[in-house]
Amino acid sequence: MFKNVLINEDHDAILANITKILRDLHVESIEKSQYCDEAYLKIKKEF
């Protein structure tokens, strides 16, 4: 299973539901962003 996940979703309700599902699946690290440029910067920072 995945240990690190980045969710990029602009709808708060969907973002919350995906986060809950991933927590139920015991994903260790969940990063969230609502904008593509924010997600891009988070990915760029990791590599």
Biotite code that builds the C-alpha atoms (Angstrom):
import biotite.structure as struc

atoms = struc.array([
    struc.Atom([0.000, 0.000, 0.000], chain_id="A", res_id=1, res_name="MET", atom_name="CA", element="C"),
    struc.Atom([1.060, 3.600, -0.475], chain_id="A", res_id=2, res_name="PHE", atom_name="CA", element="C"),
    struc.Atom([2.849, 5.420, 2.348], chain_id="A", res_id=3, res_name="LYS", atom_name="CA", element="C"),
    struc.Atom([2.764, 8.967, 0.950], chain_id="A", res_id=4, res_name="ASN", atom_name="CA", element="C"),
    struc.Atom([-0.142, 10.461, -1.000], chain_id="A", res_id=5, res_name="VAL", atom_name="CA", element="C"),
    struc.Atom([-0.759, 13.906, -2.435], chain_id="A", res_id=6, res_name="LEU", atom_name="CA", element="C"),
    struc.Atom([-4.415, 14.751, -3.067], chain_id="A", res_id=7, res_name="ILE", atom_name="CA", element="C"),
    struc.Atom([-5.179, 17.623, -5.414], chain_id="A", res_id=8, res_name="ASN", atom_name="CA", element="C"),
    struc.Atom([-8.892, 18.452, -5.296], chain_id="A", res_id=9, res_name="GLU", atom_name="CA", element="C"),
    struc.Atom([-10.670, 21.797, -5.288], chain_id="A", res_id=10, res_name="ASP", atom_name="CA", element="C"),
    struc.Atom([-13.954, 20.624, -3.727], chain_id="A", res_id=11, res_name="HIS", atom_name="CA", element="C"),
    struc.Atom([-13.752, 20.557, 0.078], chain_id="A", res_id=12, res_name="ASP", atom_name="CA", element="C"),
    struc.Atom([-16.260, 17.731, 0.536], chain_id="A", res_id=13, res_name="ALA", atom_name="CA", element="C"),
    struc.Atom([-14.501, 15.437, -1.913], chain_id="A", res_id=14, res_name="ILE", atom_name="CA", element="C"),
    struc.Atom([-11.117, 16.288, -0.411], chain_id="A", res_id=15, res_name="LEU", atom_name="CA", element="C"),
    struc.Atom([-12.410, 15.427, 3.072], chain_id="A", res_id=16, res_name="ALA", atom_name="CA", element="C"),
    struc.Atom([-13.892, 12.114, 1.915], chain_id="A", res_id=17, res_name="ASN", atom_name="CA", element="C"),
    struc.Atom([-10.729, 11.033, 0.100], chain_id="A", res_id=18, res_name="ILE", atom_name="CA", element="C"),
    struc.Atom([-8.662, 11.957, 3.154], chain_id="A", res_id=19, res_name="THR", atom_name="CA", element="C"),
    struc.Atom([-10.949, 9.896, 5.409], chain_id="A", res_id=20, res_name="LYS", atom_name="CA", element="C"),
    struc.Atom([-10.729, 6.875, 3.125], chain_id="A", res_id=21, res_name="ILE", atom_name="CA", element="C"),
    struc.Atom([-6.932, 7.071, 3.012], chain_id="A", res_id=22, res_name="LEU", atom_name="CA", element="C"),
    struc.Atom([-6.747, 7.355, 6.811], chain_id="A", res_id=23, res_name="ARG", atom_name="CA", element="C"),
    struc.Atom([-8.992, 4.290, 7.094], chain_id="A", res_id=24, res_name="ASP", atom_name="CA", element="C"),
    struc.Atom([-6.496, 2.488, 4.841], chain_id="A", res_id=25, res_name="LEU", atom_name="CA", element="C"),
    struc.Atom([-3.666, 3.532, 7.210], chain_id="A", res_id=26, res_name="HIS", atom_name="CA", element="C"),
    struc.Atom([-1.809, 5.740, 4.750], chain_id="A", res_id=27, res_name="VAL", atom_name="CA", element="C"),
    struc.Atom([1.072, 7.254, 6.722], chain_id="A", res_id=28, res_name="GLU", atom_name="CA", element="C"),
    struc.Atom([1.413, 10.672, 5.079], chain_id="A", res_id=29, res_name="SER", atom_name="CA", element="C"),
    struc.Atom([-1.410, 12.551, 3.355], chain_id="A", res_id=30, res_name="ILE", atom_name="CA", element="C"),
    struc.Atom([-0.678, 15.920, 1.774], chain_id="A", res_id=31, res_name="GLU", atom_name="CA", element="C"),
    struc.Atom([-3.539, 18.016, 0.424], chain_id="A", res_id=32, res_name="LYS", atom_name="CA", element="C"),
    struc.Atom([-3.766, 20.870, -2.035], chain_id="A", res_id=33, res_name="SER", atom_name="CA", element="C"),
    struc.Atom([-6.625, 22.631, -3.757], chain_id="A", res_id=34, res_name="GLN", atom_name="CA", element="C"),
    struc.Atom([-4.719, 24.228, -6.623], chain_id="A", res_id=35, res_name="TYR", atom_name="CA", element="C"),
    struc.Atom([-2.523, 22.713, -9.320], chain_id="A", res_id=36, res_name="CYS", atom_name="CA", element="C"),
    struc.Atom([0.326, 25.154, -8.770], chain_id="A", res_id=37, res_name="ASP", atom_name="CA", element="C"),
    struc.Atom([0.346, 24.314, -5.050], chain_id="A", res_id=38, res_name="GLU", atom_name="CA", element="C"),
    struc.Atom([0.488, 20.584, -5.836], chain_id="A", res_id=39, res_name="ALA", atom_name="CA", element="C"),
    struc.Atom([3.277, 21.170, -8.349], chain_id="A", res_id=40, res_name="TYR", atom_name="CA", element="C"),
    struc.Atom([5.355, 23.048, -5.755], chain_id="A", res_id=41, res_name="LEU", atom_name="CA", element="C"),
    struc.Atom([4.860, 20.286, -3.181], chain_id="A", res_id=42, res_name="LYS", atom_name="CA", element="C"),
    struc.Atom([5.991, 17.647, -5.688], chain_id="A", res_id=43, res_name="ILE", atom_name="CA", element="C"),
    struc.Atom([8.927, 19.764, -6.837], chain_id="A", res_id=44, res_name="LYS", atom_name="CA", element="C"),
    struc.Atom([10.022, 20.270, -3.210], chain_id="A", res_id=45, res_name="LYS", atom_name="CA", element="C"),
    struc.Atom([10.172, 16.499, -2.632], chain_id="A", res_id=46, res_name="GLU", atom_name="CA", element="C"),
    struc.Atom([12.379, 15.805, -5.668], chain_id="A", res_id=47, res_name="PHE", atom_name="CA", element="C"),
])
